[in-house]
Amino acid sequence: MGEEEATTATFSERRHRKSKRKFSKVRDSEQLDRLESLPWNSSISQDEHDDPFSMIVGSNEVEGGGFLSLEEIDEAEYGLDIPEPEYIQRNKKLKEDTDLNNKKSDGGDVKVETVTDEGNKSNESKKKKKKKTKKKKEVSENLKVEQTDAGLDTNVENDIGEGEIDETEFYAWNELRLHPLLLKAVCKLGFKEPTPIQKACIPAAAHQGKDVIGAAETGSGKTLAFGLPILQRLLEERDKAANLFEEMGEETERYAPTGLLRALIIAPTRELALQVTDHLKAVAKHINVRVTPIVGGILAEKQERLLKAKPEIVVGTPGRLWELMSSGEKHLAELHSLSFFVLDEADRMVQNGHFKELQSIIDMLPMSNISPEDNSQSAQNCVTVSSYQRKKRQTLVFSATVALSADFRKKLKRGSVKQKQSLADGLNSIETLSERAGMRPNAAIIDLTNPSILAAKLEESFIECTEDDKDAYLYYILTVHGQGRTIVFCTSIAALRHISSILRILGVNVWTLHAQMQQRARLKAMDRFREKENGILIATDVAARGLDIAGLKTVVHYQLPHSAEATRASAEGCSIALISPKDTAKFASLCKSFSKENFRRFPLENSYMPEVLKRLSLARQIDKITRKDSQEKAEKTWFDRNADSVELVTETYDSEEEQVNKHKQMKASSGKLKKLQQELNTLISRPLQSKSFSHRYLAGAGVTPLLQQQLQQLARQKVSDQKGSVLGKKGLVVIGQDCVEALQALRSSGEEVECFTFYHILAIAY
Ligand SMILES: Nc1ncnc2c1ncn2[C@@H]1O[C@H](COP(=O)(O)OP(=O)(O)OP(=O)(O)O)[C@@H](O)[C@H]1O
């Protein structure tokens, strides 16, 4: 007998002993049938109006069946019936006293009744307490057993000692009616209350058996919002099996079989998959549920070995998962047993290179939306699947942002998107993914994100351009419409570095924010940006998620966000997407996910462009030279450092002629750099002017107040420039008719363009 079998045997023996003690109430087969026919949670109201979550989660139809209702689990058995905190008890007592006094003042023989009541209560509570202590002892034993079985740390008392936890602090979890062992785990982790996304998702996914689309900002606790329902279901099944054990003996194995894949969680990156795994492991630590990560970067053979242990929950990235699935890995092929299919960070998944693999994995899932007969037929083919796992698979899709079309639910109902239809149209949205994965029309849609840039107060617009022209248009926007705070979004750090370098050379003071920055540096950048009335922040969309920026007037999407991004604008403003041919598919997808039919083309004053391009050309040349120089310096330092570390004496083997040449080159390069910088400084020390602008106009009578203001600003700037360098200051002054806020410009002359037309025109043009 293998080690694992031995463990299982010990486990079932112990379970047998345990169930004899705990569940002797389940005795005849009638009872068995009753349990079989139980809804997931009979106490859940069928009436939408009674459901506190119906506002956010939509229809409240109870689905599924056959699982043990939570009412049948005596929480006291686990010793974690979280008592009310003192303040609630005090309030209740106060209320009781007031009621009593009111009744007294009404007259009547209340006192005797109340005393009797109190007496009964205290007797009852004594009995309960006794029962609880006994049960507590049992639970403690049970936990020890489970831990030994799982090969975990056996010192349970030390690890989850009751004394360490002030249970009343965790009272808020009671309303979610989690399995007591899960309750215990979250208490142990110190999570005092469920986060809003957990509060909204757990009832829908764990008690109503619904599919869920959940969106909330980064760090809002989404992992447990899907993790707890998964663990809840596994525990309920186990309890049910334990209840039935006495009746059916070894047959029980059918109801809570071990060694099947029950939940497949897919995340877009290795880091995220590992993070989710750790998080779930921390909660599942004491309940003998195995969670295994399957990600790239780890030897495939090692992961195959891990899968041989048959974990119930697998968390993976699409690439490695598909690699193993397509090579016929056995555990991953058992998809009929799957009760949960989860897509985490779905917004990132639809954008990155893994999409094809994800599509292939989804295509391997047995469809849960097909008729029940077909479904059971396919499940019968898989003999290892019990009637419990054959219940519908739940699809849970989580994301930091979500933008569903208004008729999404209708589409799911109609099944308008064919399940296995190809996504050749390039519209890879969360909607399409969810539909393909078999999401049911009554899915709970829980969107707790902040209003997105595109949906909030910012008015949307776009500029069509080539990839190469983006720098010019960005400089144009910042110069001509740079009033108020501006955020420039890009999706890669390389692009962020490129833009910030060019803009700084052009004398535009910018701050940067990206995910690789230390937290302290990020906060500093944000503070500086917020301090400046006309501050400019260049940020990657991931780093800037969920930011709330007062006075944000303009958002420029240098690269399109991975999804409908969520940065809040508390003032009215304008968002401008720079759309190159490369971006058209993504742009069309975003339009679609917003159900937007029209976007406005941002109005441009082309007469500024020659001057913009001239400055930009100089800035690019300067950037190229300085980059080359700093790269050479960095390489040299690296070489010297390494030579030093191995005590190598470095000598220059260049001939004299070569050395002279090198020196000449360096001198020429630095001379060129100086000249370019001088030329650029002269240009940027003058305001940006449109080509049609006439200097003679200034001498005439037609100087507008705006122009006057700009000239004064220019004069002030010149004075300050004399004190310091022109570069490094934000000295953008524009002379012309278009120096207005971007929003104002857009409202006055932005041309409406149908998204569909836009998409097709661009597709043909490039
Ligand atoms: N109820 C809770 N109370 C306090 N902390 C919690 C709670 N639930 C989760 N956390 C903690 O909050 C942090 C963020 O949780 P989680 O990673 O699930 O967020 P997320 O929304 O998935 O974020 P991301 O988008 O970065 O993946 C984690 O460190 C987790 O341990």
The ligand as a Tripos MOL2 file, in Angstrom:
@<TRIPOS>MOLECULE
LIG
   31    33     1     0     0
SMALL
NO_CHARGES

@<TRIPOS>ATOM
      1 N1        -11.3440   40.4030    4.6110 N.pl3     1 LIG1
      2 C1        -10.1020   40.8330    4.5860 C.ar      1 LIG1
      3 N2         -9.6500   41.6560    5.5580 N.ar      1 LIG1
      4 C2         -8.3840   42.1140    5.5550 C.ar      1 LIG1
      5 N3         -7.4650   41.7960    4.6110 N.ar      1 LIG1
      6 C3         -7.8720   40.9870    3.6140 C.ar      1 LIG1
      7 C4         -9.1900   40.4560    3.5560 C.ar      1 LIG1
      8 N4         -9.2730   39.6760    2.4600 N.ar      1 LIG1
      9 C5         -8.0680   39.7080    1.8590 C.ar      1 LIG1
     10 N5         -7.2230   40.4860    2.5590 N.ar      1 LIG1
     11 C6         -5.8140   40.8070    2.2470 C.3       1 LIG1
     12 O1         -5.8280   41.8640    1.2980 O.3       1 LIG1
     13 C7         -4.7500   41.7440    0.3860 C.3       1 LIG1
     14 C8         -5.2530   41.8410   -1.0320 C.3       1 LIG1
     15 O2         -6.0930   40.7690   -1.3060 O.3       1 LIG1
     16 P1         -6.1700   40.1230   -2.7580 P.3       1 LIG1
     17 O3         -4.8040   39.7730   -3.2510 O.co2     1 LIG1
     18 O4         -7.1920   39.0750   -2.7310 O.co2     1 LIG1
     19 O5         -6.6980   41.3690   -3.5620 O.3       1 LIG1
     20 P2         -7.0650   41.4080   -5.0820 P.3       1 LIG1
     21 O6         -8.2910   42.2210   -5.1910 O.co2     1 LIG1
     22 O7         -7.0910   40.0350   -5.6570 O.co2     1 LIG1
     23 O8         -5.8190   42.2180   -5.6080 O.3       1 LIG1
     24 P3         -5.0120   41.9890   -6.9640 P.3       1 LIG1
     25 O9         -5.8530   42.6610   -8.0090 O.co2     1 LIG1
     26 O10        -3.7040   42.6660   -6.6830 O.co2     1 LIG1
     27 O11        -4.8610   40.5290   -7.1620 O.co2     1 LIG1
     28 C9         -4.0830   40.4080    0.6740 C.3       1 LIG1
     29 O12        -2.8870   40.6540    1.3560 O.3       1 LIG1
     30 C10        -5.0650   39.6840    1.5730 C.3       1 LIG1
     31 O13        -4.3860   38.8830    2.4810 O.3       1 LIG1
@<TRIPOS>BOND
     1     1     2 1
     2     2     3 ar
     3     2     7 ar
     4     3     4 ar
     5     4     5 ar
     6     5     6 ar
     7     6     7 ar
     8     6    10 ar
     9     7     8 ar
    10     8     9 ar
    11     9    10 ar
    12    10    11 1
    13    11    12 1
    14    11    30 1
    15    12    13 1
    16    13    14 1
    17    13    28 1
    18    14    15 1
    19    15    16 1
    20    16    17 2
    21    16    18 1
    22    16    19 1
    23    19    20 1
    24    20    21 2
    25    20    22 1
    26    20    23 1
    27    23    24 1
    28    24    25 2
    29    24    26 1
    30    24    27 1
    31    28    29 1
    32    28    30 1
    33    30    31 1
@<TRIPOS>SUBSTRUCTURE
     1 LIG1         1 GROUP 0 **** ****
